[in-house]
Structures are given as C-alpha cells and as structure tokens.
Amino acid sequence: MITRIDHVTLGVADLEQGAAQLRRLGFQVQPGGVHEGRGPHNALAWNDEDYIELLAIRDAAEYRAASRSGASFETFIATGGGIHSIALASDDLEADVAAMRGRGIAVSDALPGSRTPPAGRTLRWKLATLDAAHALPLKFIQHLTPLAERRPAAAAHPNAVYTLERSYIVVADAEAKAADCARILGIAQPPLQKGTVIMSNMAIFQLGSTGLGIVTPYADGPASKALQSRGPGAFQALYRTTSMGAAARWMAAQGMPPLERGVRNTGEHAMLATPAEACGAYIGFVGPE
C-alpha cells in the first residue's frame, strides 16, 4: 500500500548551485551519488523519514540514451526547474501497480533502480511511473535498502525542519483532478477546502503523516503564479519546523531578506520562499515561533 510521501525531486540545472540555494534556506545537503547508466546525479537533504532530492543531469548523452520520456527533464530544467515529481512510498510496489491497473490506471512496471553514494554500498529500489495521460507528476517507490542504511548520520538542519508536511500540485480543475487522483490511489476523494496562504481551493489526500494537495487558485498567489508561468504541475513543498524563529534567523544570517508570511486555514503562521530563492519551487515552513 501507499504509506506516505517519500520525497520530492527538485530538478536543477546545476547541482552545486541548487545545493547552495537549499543551504541558504537552512537545509543540510549531502552528496547523493550517480544514477548508474541513466545520466543524472543527485544531492539529498534528509528529514526524519522523507528527503528532498536535488537532481541534475551529469551526462546528457547518457540521459538521452536511457530516458523513457524523451527530453522532458532537460526541457523542465531549461525552463526554470522546480518540483519535477513527488514520489510516494509503497511497501509492496508490484501489488500497488496491479491494483492501479485494476482501476484502469496506466502505470509502468515496478522497475529496478540504484545509485552509489560517494562512500558506501549501492542503494536499490523499485520505481513505477504514471503514464503522461494522467497529467500528475507522481511516482511510486519501494526502497529495497532499509532506511537506517540509506539515511546518513547528519546534524540537524539549521532551519529546524524535521518532516515534510504537504506537497501541492496546481491544476485548472481541482475537483476533477482530485477524482483522478483518488482513483490512482484507491482512496476516497477528499472535499475541497480553502487554502489561505496559497490562495487556492484544495483537496488534501492524507498519506500517513504527509499530505498531497491538488489545488486550483481562487485569487492571485503562489498557485496562480505557478499555473500561469509553468502550467499544471507540482509547485510547492511545505515543511514542518520546531522553530520558525530559528529558520528565520538562519536565513537572515545568510543575507536573505525575510520570507513572505501568511496564516493557514489552521490558524498557524507559515513562511514561504519563492522560486527565485528555492530552486524553482515554492518552499514553505510552518511551526511554532
């Protein structure tokens, strides 16, 4: 079954520049490794269970030869990058793929993948992707290497982030696309609610402790800007921190201006970094002061 959001993938043109942007936001970023035979390389910012993956193309010729989706990722990063995909964790990917196909969903087989960190054993997983016809940037992953072996020992993030709260996908019609997402996931379609920071009507699918939001803007704001500039797709990741003050102080020390603030429909305050500050994505922070 699908258990949670495993990670979000930020597509960037230059891995070191992308890592530097995340570090300014207060994330500890560590070298990831090379995706053997496929062209990309990555860096990771680990939370308690989930992580941010920064992904760039290391070898363009190798990427083009191995890609099953043409030059789509190259085009994505050439036009500004951002959240390229949201990976959902599965504890039995073959069974989940079979169940999705039984619901009429076009999804790939669970294909093997691996990468080798700069120092350490090769990490392995299985990955399945939706057909482009579904127009949702979702992937499904089952890790074959235990979390304790995948997650390196690291100091806490200076921004005090410890987990992903939600990731959002903006679409033209949240009601219709949420119905598609419910069929993909095999769970009930949630009712729309009003998002006051992203200025959108949103359907939130709760997957374990993480939320997947399908949203449509009702007023000018981050979601409407993303939809107008890039079209439908994943545009924001919201992270929970133990101290908004610690996050703000770290960013100020890096010479960043204060992030925009808003009040969620839960009454909590949130801060939001813009695509110019956050590798082409909106990255939000929520938690106590």
C-alpha positions in Angstrom: 0.0 0.0 0.0 1.0 3.7 -0.4 2.2 4.8 3.0 3.4 8.4 2.7 5.3 10.9 0.6 8.8 9.5 0.4 10.5 12.5 -1.3 10.1 15.5 -3.6 12.5 15.8 -6.5 13.7 19.3 -7.4 15.1 19.5 -11.0 18.0 21.9 -11.2 20.4 22.8 -14.0 23.5 22.8 -11.7 23.7 20.5 -8.7 26.1 22.7 -6.7 24.2 25.9 -7.2 21.0 24.1 -6.2 22.6 22.8 -3.1 23.8 26.2 -2.2 20.3 27.6 -2.5 18.9 25.0 -0.2 21.7 25.6 2.3 20.8 29.3 2.4 17.3 28.2 3.4 18.8 26.2 6.2 18.8 22.6 4.9 21.8 20.3 5.4 22.5 19.0 1.9 24.7 16.0 1.4 26.1 14.4 -1.8 23.8 11.7 -3.1 25.5 9.8 -6.0 25.2 8.8 -9.6 22.2 7.0 -11.1 24.2 4.4 -13.0 23.6 4.3 -16.7 20.9 6.9 -16.7 22.7 10.2 -16.8 21.6 12.1 -13.6 23.4 12.7 -10.3 21.8 14.0 -7.1 22.2 15.5 -3.7 19.9 15.0 -0.7 18.5 16.9 2.3 17.3 14.4 4.8 14.5 14.8 7.3 13.4 12.2 9.8 11.9 9.9 7.2 11.5 11.9 4.0 14.0 13.9 2.0 14.5 16.5 -0.7 16.2 15.2 -3.8 18.1 17.7 -5.9 18.5 16.1 -9.4 20.6 17.4 -12.3 21.9 15.9 -15.5 25.5 14.8 -15.2 25.9 13.2 -18.6 23.4 14.5 -21.3 24.2 11.8 -23.9 23.7 9.0 -21.3 20.5 10.6 -20.1 19.1 10.8 -23.6 20.0 7.2 -24.4 18.4 5.9 -21.2 15.4 8.2 -21.0 11.9 6.7 -21.5 10.4 10.2 -21.6 12.5 11.9 -24.3 14.0 15.2 -23.3 11.2 16.2 -20.8 13.5 16.6 -17.8 16.0 18.6 -19.9 13.3 20.9 -21.0 11.9 21.2 -17.5 15.2 22.4 -16.0 15.9 24.6 -19.0 12.7 26.4 -18.3 13.5 27.1 -14.7 13.3 23.8 -12.8 11.4 23.3 -9.6 9.5 20.3 -8.3 9.7 17.8 -11.1 8.0 14.9 -9.3 6.5 13.7 -5.9 7.5 10.2 -5.0 5.0 8.2 -2.9 6.3 5.3 -0.8 4.9 1.8 -1.2 5.5 -1.2 0.9 4.6 -3.6 -2.0 5.0 -1.9 -5.3 4.1 -4.8 -7.5 0.8 -5.2 -5.6 0.1 -1.4 -5.9 0.8 -1.4 -9.6 -1.5 -4.4 -10.1 -4.2 -2.6 -8.1 -3.8 0.6 -10.0 -4.1 -1.3 -13.3 -7.2 -3.0 -12.0 -8.7 0.5 -11.5 -7.9 1.4 -15.1 -4.7 3.4 -14.4 -1.9 3.4 -16.9 1.2 2.9 -14.9 4.6 1.4 -15.7 6.0 -1.9 -14.3 7.9 -1.7 -11.0 11.4 -1.2 -12.5 14.7 -1.6 -10.6 16.9 1.4 -9.8 20.1 2.1 -7.9 22.7 4.7 -7.1 26.0 4.5 -5.4 26.8 7.2 -2.8 30.4 8.7 -2.9 31.2 6.4 0.0 29.1 3.4 0.8 27.1 0.5 -0.6 24.9 0.7 -3.6 21.3 1.6 -2.7 18.5 -0.1 -4.5 14.8 0.4 -5.1 11.9 -0.2 -7.4 10.1 2.6 -9.2 6.8 2.9 -11.1 5.6 6.0 -13.0 2.3 7.1 -14.3 1.5 7.4 -18.0 1.7 11.0 -19.2 -2.0 10.8 -20.0 -2.8 11.1 -16.2 -1.0 14.5 -16.1 0.0 14.2 -12.5 3.7 14.3 -11.5 3.6 11.3 -9.3 6.0 8.4 -8.9 5.8 5.3 -6.7 8.9 3.9 -5.0 9.7 0.9 -2.9 13.1 1.1 -1.2 14.9 -2.2 -1.0 17.6 -0.8 1.2 16.5 -0.1 4.8 16.1 3.5 5.9 18.8 3.2 8.5 21.3 2.3 5.7 20.0 5.0 3.3 19.8 7.9 5.7 23.3 9.1 6.6 24.2 10.4 10.0 23.9 14.2 9.9 23.5 17.2 12.1 20.0 18.8 12.4 19.0 21.3 9.7 19.7 24.9 10.9 16.1 25.7 9.9 14.9 23.1 12.4 12.9 21.3 9.8 12.2 17.6 10.6 9.5 16.5 8.2 7.5 17.2 5.1 4.0 18.4 5.9 2.5 18.6 2.4 3.3 18.9 -1.2 1.0 20.6 -3.7 0.1 20.2 -7.3 -1.7 23.0 -9.1 -4.3 22.2 -11.8 -7.0 24.0 -13.7 -9.8 22.0 -12.0 -9.1 20.6 -8.5 -12.4 18.7 -8.2 -11.9 16.8 -11.5 -8.2 16.1 -11.0 -8.7 15.1 -7.3 -11.2 12.5 -8.6 -8.5 11.1 -10.9 -6.0 11.1 -8.0 -8.5 9.2 -5.8 -8.8 6.6 -8.5 -5.0 6.3 -8.8 -4.5 6.0 -5.1 -7.6 3.8 -4.5 -8.9 6.0 -1.6 -11.8 8.3 -1.1 -11.8 11.8 -2.7 -11.5 14.5 0.0 -13.7 17.6 -0.1 -12.3 20.9 -1.2 -11.1 23.3 1.5 -9.8 26.8 1.3 -6.1 27.3 1.4 -5.3 30.9 2.6 -1.6 31.0 2.0 -1.5 29.6 -1.5 -4.9 31.2 -2.2 -6.4 28.0 -3.6 -9.3 25.6 -3.2 -7.6 22.3 -2.4 -8.3 18.6 -1.9 -5.8 17.1 0.6 -5.1 13.4 0.4 -3.6 12.4 3.8 -1.0 9.7 3.2 0.4 8.7 6.6 1.7 11.8 8.3 2.1 13.7 4.9 -0.5 15.4 2.7 -0.8 15.6 -1.0 -2.7 18.6 -2.2 -4.5 19.0 -5.5 -5.3 22.7 -5.8 -6.8 25.4 -8.0 -6.3 29.1 -7.3 -9.2 31.3 -6.4 -7.1 34.5 -6.2 -3.7 35.8 -7.1 -1.0 34.0 -5.1 1.7 31.3 -5.3 -0.5 28.7 -7.0 -1.9 31.2 -9.6 1.6 32.4 -10.4 2.9 28.8 -10.8 -0.1 27.9 -13.0 0.3 31.0 -15.2 4.1 30.7 -15.6 4.6 26.9 -15.9 1.2 25.3 -16.3 -0.2 22.5 -14.2 2.3 20.6 -12.0 3.9 20.3 -8.6 4.9 23.7 -7.3 5.2 23.7 -3.5 6.6 21.7 -0.6 5.7 22.7 2.9 8.0 21.6 5.7 7.4 21.5 9.5 10.0 23.0 11.7 10.4 23.0 15.5 11.2 26.8 15.4 10.2 29.3 12.8 12.4 31.8 14.6 15.5 29.6 14.1 14.7 29.2 10.4 14.2 33.0 10.0 17.4 33.8 11.9 19.5 31.4 9.9 18.2 32.9 6.6 18.9 36.4 7.8 22.4 35.4 8.7 22.9 34.3 5.1 21.9 37.7 3.9 18.4 36.7 2.7 15.5 39.2 3.1 12.6 38.0 5.3 10.4 35.4 3.7 6.7 36.2 2.9 4.4 35.2 5.8 0.8 34.1 5.8 -1.8 32.5 8.0 -3.0 29.0 7.1 -6.6 27.9 7.4 -5.5 26.1 10.6 -4.5 29.4 12.2 -0.8 28.6 12.0 1.7 31.1 10.6 3.8 30.0 7.6 6.8 31.4 5.7 7.2 30.9 2.0 10.4 31.0 -0.1 9.8 31.9 -3.8 11.1 30.0 -6.8 14.0 32.5 -7.2 15.1 31.6 -3.7 14.3 27.8 -3.7 15.5 26.1 -6.9 12.4 27.0 -9.0 9.9 25.9 -6.4 7.9 27.4 -3.6 9.2 26.0 -0.3 7.2 26.8 2.9 7.9 26.5 6.6 5.3 26.0 9.3 5.7 25.5 13.1 5.9 27.3 16.4 7.9 30.5 16.8 
